[in-house]
Each structure stands twice: as structure tokens, then as C-alpha cells.
Amino acid sequence: MKRFEDLPVRLGEVIGGYLDHLAVERGTARSTVDSYARDLHRYGQFLADVGVADLVDVRAEHLSSFLGELREGTAERTPLAASSAARALVAVRGLHRFAHAEGLLQVDVAREVSPPSLPKRLPKALSIHDVDRLLTHAGGDDVRGLRDRALLELLYSTGARISEAVGLDVDDVDDTERTVLLDGKGGRQRLVPIGRPALAALDAYLVRARPVLATRGRGSAAIFLNSRGTRLSRQSAWNALKAAADRAGIAAVVSPHVLRHSFATHLLEGGADVRVVQELLGHASVTTTQVYTLVTVNTLREVYATAHPRAHAPE
């Protein structure tokens, strides 16, 4: 994690304390803590440059100026996109909220500073037809093909993040109950159902391919193994998906996250409750999941137009 010796002592101490709080008490993912550390180091440098050595001396104008610098850039730094600037401001607001809760600040001046507005982007989802094509071309009958087919079937069947899928161990799949135990963000585990086609693909891989890969390693418990018999990396899993998309002739950009979007969208279009989808995706808040409901607006309009007795003006 980034050190803060180059910042004023009080700033470095409170930033370090906040990051420790996130990592130890909140169980925040390491990648998120590292991202916050970079953003807060930049914030600390900005404050030091304008003569502020302690959070107690920060005013709303400082925060607004910092946000402006993020968006406009400096001679040394390029401007950030609205999404990156918003992420940095989330880290800064969290720092001030923490300091206020710890009694280090009497007033949380960051609470009133709003992040830049972001364009509303609908998640990209494949059609059910394209998903069928993708899975059909996921792999052949060789060792690698059986593994890749099982991996892609599992991703779409469970809505797992790519890190969750490659993090699975053999004991995490219960084929009797047809469930998979996923380790999500912040150390939160969740049990999700898995469909029969995905289980069949997993079974074929576990019986016919994984033992071959396992002999090349040192007894890894991971389900998905690479050619050396160790746990498959996220990059290798991404490559397997890209290769399947190329073989299927799918023109759209396909990534593990797109497959996760497709899982959520197809569930909602099939009538699933948004809170059920929230649980399946492992979202801490239903607000995060509700963005997927925007994708189904056209479907809802079609259903309304055909089903509601007063959907159309009289002829």
C-alpha cells in the first residue's frame, strides 16, 4: 500500500488510519483499498500544495478546487474522466466522514460536495440467442476445451464475477443441491443456484479434464486449473471467453462483465424480482442492481402494449 511520509504528518496519519479501518474493520477488498490510497495520496498532495496540513483546516472551497483539478488536470497530470473523478471524491468523502465519526473533525465539510454527474449508461447485454451461440462455441472435447466450456457455462448460469469463478475450489460446488458457494467483495459469501447444463459441463470437465491438469501441479484445490496445474488466472479466463466469442462470430465486445450483465438482464426479463437478482449478484444495495431494470424498459413497453386494455388510443 502507498506510504504517506511525503505528506504533512497529520494528513498522513488520518489517511493511514482510514485505510486501516477499511481493510481491517470493514473488510474492503484489497484492490479497492489500494485505489483509495492512490486517490487520497493525491488529495493529500493537493492540500499540502495549498498550505493545508490538517483536515480540520479544510473548507468546502478546497474540496471544490480539488474536484476541479481532477476534471481539468494540471501541468503534471492529465484530466480524469467523470467516473474516475467521482471515485476519487467518494474516497475523499469517506475520509472526512471517518474523521468526523472519530471525533477528529467537528464538521464534515465534504458531505455537501457533490461528485460530477455521470452519463446514464445501460449495461451491455447479449441476447439469449448470442449467449447460446457463445456457449455452443465455448470449447471442444480436449482438456482445455472442456475446462473453458465449464467455466463459461458457470459464469452465465450463476452470474459470478470472474474473480469469484476462478477463486472457486472443488468443494464449493454442491451438485446434489445444485448450488455454488461464491466469495464476493468484502469477504461476503453467497450461495447461488446453478443450472443443469452448467453442472453437466462441470461434471465433464471434472471427470475427463481436471485430473489431467492436476497431475502437472501440486495438489491445488482450485476447480479451474491452468496447464501447469495451478489456479487459472482472471486473464486466462477472459481469453477463453474472447476466443469463444470469436469462434461464435459475435461482433459485440464480450467480457466476463458483459456475461454477468446478460445473466441479470435475462433474469429480470424473465420476471425475476430485482431483490432476488440483487442477492444472486452479491450487491450490497438494491440500488446497484436497479440499473439493470433500465435494460428491460423496451420489453416492458411491448408487454404493456399487448396486454393493457387501454394501452392505445381509440381508433
C-alpha positions in Angstrom: 0.0 0.0 0.0 1.2 3.5 -0.8 3.1 5.2 2.1 2.4 8.8 3.1 5.7 10.1 4.5 5.8 12.8 1.9 2.5 14.3 3.3 2.1 16.6 6.4 2.2 14.3 9.4 -1.5 14.9 10.5 -2.8 14.3 7.0 -0.7 11.1 6.6 -1.9 9.8 9.9 -5.6 10.2 9.3 -5.4 8.8 5.8 -3.5 5.8 7.0 -6.0 5.3 9.8 -8.9 5.5 7.4 -7.3 2.9 5.1 -6.6 0.6 8.0 -10.3 1.0 9.0 -11.4 0.0 5.6 -9.1 -3.0 5.3 -9.4 -4.4 8.9 -12.8 -3.3 10.2 -14.8 -3.1 7.0 -13.2 -5.9 5.1 -12.9 -3.9 2.0 -11.3 -5.6 -1.0 -7.5 -5.0 -1.3 -7.9 -3.6 -4.8 -10.4 -1.0 -3.6 -8.2 0.0 -0.6 -5.2 0.4 -3.0 -7.4 2.5 -5.3 -8.5 4.7 -2.4 -4.9 5.0 -1.2 -3.9 6.5 -4.6 -6.8 8.9 -4.7 -6.2 10.0 -1.1 -2.5 10.5 -1.6 -3.3 12.8 -4.5 -5.8 14.6 -2.2 -3.2 15.0 0.5 -0.7 16.4 -2.0 -3.2 18.9 -3.2 -4.0 20.0 0.3 -0.3 20.4 1.1 0.3 22.4 -2.0 -2.4 24.9 -1.0 -1.0 25.2 2.5 -3.4 22.8 4.4 -1.6 20.4 6.8 -4.6 19.1 8.7 -8.2 18.1 7.8 -9.5 20.5 10.4 -8.4 23.3 8.2 -10.2 22.0 5.1 -13.0 24.1 3.7 -15.7 23.3 1.1 -13.8 25.5 -1.3 -10.7 23.3 -1.1 -12.8 20.3 -2.0 -14.4 22.1 -4.9 -11.0 23.1 -6.1 -9.6 19.6 -5.8 -12.5 18.3 -7.8 -11.9 21.0 -10.5 -8.3 20.0 -10.7 -9.2 16.3 -11.2 -11.5 17.2 -14.1 -9.3 19.9 -15.7 -5.9 18.4 -15.0 -2.6 20.1 -14.2 0.7 20.6 -15.9 1.8 17.3 -14.4 -1.4 15.3 -14.5 -3.9 14.7 -17.3 -7.6 15.3 -16.6 -9.7 12.4 -15.2 -12.9 11.2 -16.7 -16.0 12.0 -14.7 -16.2 8.4 -13.4 -12.6 8.5 -12.1 -13.1 11.9 -10.5 -16.3 10.7 -8.9 -14.4 7.6 -7.5 -11.7 9.9 -6.1 -14.4 12.1 -4.4 -16.0 9.1 -2.9 -12.7 8.3 -1.2 -12.3 11.8 0.0 -15.8 12.0 1.4 -15.2 8.7 3.1 -12.1 10.0 4.7 -13.9 13.1 6.1 -16.8 11.0 7.3 -14.4 8.7 9.1 -12.5 11.6 10.7 -15.8 13.2 11.8 -17.0 9.9 13.3 -13.7 9.5 15.2 -14.0 13.0 16.7 -11.2 14.4 14.7 -13.4 16.9 12.9 -16.3 18.9 14.4 -17.9 19.4 10.9 -17.9 17.2 7.9 -17.5 19.8 5.1 -17.1 17.1 2.4 -20.7 15.9 2.9 -22.1 18.8 0.9 -19.7 18.4 -2.1 -21.4 16.5 -4.9 -19.5 14.3 -7.4 -19.6 15.2 -11.1 -22.7 13.9 -12.8 -22.2 10.7 -14.8 -23.9 9.8 -18.1 -26.5 7.1 -17.6 -25.1 4.1 -19.3 -27.1 1.0 -19.7 -25.3 -2.2 -19.2 -24.5 -4.1 -22.4 -26.2 -7.4 -22.5 -26.0 -10.2 -25.1 -29.2 -11.6 -26.4 -30.3 -15.1 -25.3 -29.5 -16.2 -28.8 -26.0 -14.8 -28.7 -25.4 -16.4 -25.3 -26.5 -19.8 -26.7 -24.1 -19.3 -29.7 -21.3 -18.3 -27.3 -21.7 -21.4 -25.1 -22.0 -23.7 -28.1 -18.6 -22.5 -29.2 -17.1 -22.4 -25.7 -14.7 -25.3 -26.3 -14.1 -28.7 -27.8 -13.5 -32.2 -26.3 -9.9 -31.7 -25.4 -8.7 -30.8 -21.9 -8.7 -27.1 -22.4 -12.0 -27.1 -24.3 -13.8 -29.0 -21.5 -12.4 -26.5 -19.0 -13.4 -23.4 -20.9 -16.9 -24.8 -21.6 -17.4 -25.5 -17.9 -16.1 -22.0 -17.0 -18.3 -20.1 -19.4 -21.4 -22.2 -18.5 -20.8 -21.4 -14.8 -20.3 -17.7 -15.4 -23.6 -17.3 -17.2 -25.5 -19.8 -15.0 -24.5 -18.1 -11.7 -23.8 -14.5 -12.6 -20.4 -14.8 -10.9 -17.7 -12.2 -11.2 -14.7 -13.6 -13.0 -12.6 -13.3 -9.8 -15.3 -15.4 -8.0 -15.3 -18.1 -10.7 -11.5 -18.6 -10.8 -11.5 -18.4 -7.0 -13.8 -21.5 -6.7 -12.5 -24.7 -5.0 -13.8 -28.1 -5.8 -15.7 -28.3 -2.5 -17.6 -25.0 -3.3 -19.9 -26.8 -5.8 -22.7 -29.0 -4.4 -24.1 -31.0 -7.3 -26.7 -32.6 -5.1 -28.2 -29.3 -4.1 -27.2 -27.7 -7.4 -25.6 -24.7 -5.6 -22.2 -22.9 -5.8 -20.6 -21.0 -2.9 -19.1 -17.8 -4.1 -16.6 -15.5 -2.3 -17.7 -12.0 -3.1 -16.4 -8.5 -2.5 -15.5 -7.6 1.1 -15.3 -11.2 2.1 -19.1 -11.7 1.7 -20.0 -15.2 0.7 -23.2 -16.2 -1.0 -24.8 -19.4 -2.1 -26.3 -19.3 -5.6 -28.1 -22.0 -7.7 -26.5 -23.4 -10.8 -28.4 -24.8 -13.8 -28.2 -28.3 -15.1 -26.4 -27.5 -18.3 -23.6 -25.8 -16.3 -23.4 -28.7 -13.9 -23.2 -31.2 -16.8 -20.3 -29.2 -18.3 -18.6 -29.0 -14.9 -19.0 -32.7 -14.4 -17.5 -33.5 -17.8 -14.5 -31.2 -17.0 -14.0 -32.6 -13.5 -14.1 -36.2 -14.7 -12.3 -36.0 -18.0 -10.0 -32.9 -17.9 -9.2 -31.7 -14.5 -7.4 -34.8 -13.4 -5.0 -34.4 -16.3 -4.3 -30.8 -15.4 -4.0 -31.7 -11.7 -1.1 -34.1 -12.3 1.0 -31.2 -13.6 0.7 -29.2 -10.3 1.0 -29.7 -6.6 -2.5 -30.6 -5.5 -4.3 -27.3 -5.9 -7.9 -27.3 -4.6 -9.0 -24.9 -7.4 -11.7 -26.1 -9.7 -10.3 -24.3 -12.8 -6.6 -25.2 -13.4 -4.2 -23.9 -16.0 -1.7 -26.0 -18.0 0.7 -26.0 -15.0 -1.9 -27.5 -12.7 -2.3 -24.2 -10.7 -5.3 -21.9 -10.3 -6.5 -20.4 -13.6 -5.9 -16.6 -13.7 -8.5 -14.0 -14.5 -6.7 -13.0 -17.7 -6.7 -16.6 -18.9 -10.4 -16.9 -18.2 -11.0 -13.7 -20.1 -9.1 -15.0 -23.0 -11.2 -18.2 -23.0 -14.3 -16.1 -23.3 -12.9 -13.9 -26.0 -11.9 -17.0 -28.1 -15.4 -18.4 -27.7 -16.9 -15.1 -28.9 -14.6 -15.0 -31.9 -15.5 -18.6 -32.9 -19.2 -17.8 -32.5 -18.9 -14.8 -34.7 -20.3 -12.4 -32.1 -19.4 -8.8 -33.2 -20.2 -7.1 -29.9 -17.5 -6.8 -27.3 -17.8 -9.7 -24.9 -16.2 -9.7 -21.5 -16.9 -11.6 -18.2 -18.7 -8.5 -17.0 -20.9 -8.5 -20.1 -21.9 -12.1 -19.4 -22.7 -11.1 -15.8 -24.9 -8.2 -17.3 -26.6 -10.7 -19.5 -27.3 -13.0 -16.6 -29.0 -10.2 -14.7 -30.9 -8.8 -17.7 -32.3 -12.2 -18.7 -33.5 -12.9 -15.2 -35.3 -9.6 -15.0 -36.8 -10.0 -18.4 -38.0 -13.5 -17.3 -39.9 -12.0 -14.4 -37.4 -12.3 -11.5 -37.8 -9.8 -8.7 -35.0 -7.2 -8.6 -34.2 -8.1 -4.9 -33.7 -11.7 -5.8 -31.3 -10.6 -8.6 -29.6 -8.4 -6.1 -28.9 -11.5 -3.9 -27.7 -13.5 -6.8 -25.3 -10.8 -8.0 -24.0 -10.2 -4.4 -24.8 -6.5 -4.5 -24.8 -4.9 -1.1 -27.5 -2.4 -2.1 -30.5 -2.9 -4.4 -29.8 0.5 -5.9 -26.8 -1.1 -7.7 -29.0 -3.8 -9.2 -31.7 -1.4 -10.3 -29.6 -0.1 -13.2 -30.4 -3.5 -14.9 -34.1 -2.7 -14.8 -33.4 0.1 -17.3 -32.4 -2.5 -19.9 -35.9 -4.1 -19.7 -37.9 -1.0 -20.4 -38.4 -1.9 -24.1 -39.6 -5.3 -23.1 -42.0 -3.8 -20.5 -43.4 -1.4 -23.2 -44.1 -4.3 -25.5 -45.8 -6.3 -22.8 -47.9 -3.3 -21.8 -48.8 -2.5 -25.4 -50.2 -6.0 -25.9 -51.7 -6.7 -22.5 -53.2 -3.4 -21.2 -56.8 -2.8 -22.4 -56.2 1.0 -22.6 -52.6 1.0 -23.9 -53.7 2.5 -27.3 -55.8 5.5 -28.2 -59.2 4.6 -29.7 -59.3 4.3 -33.4 
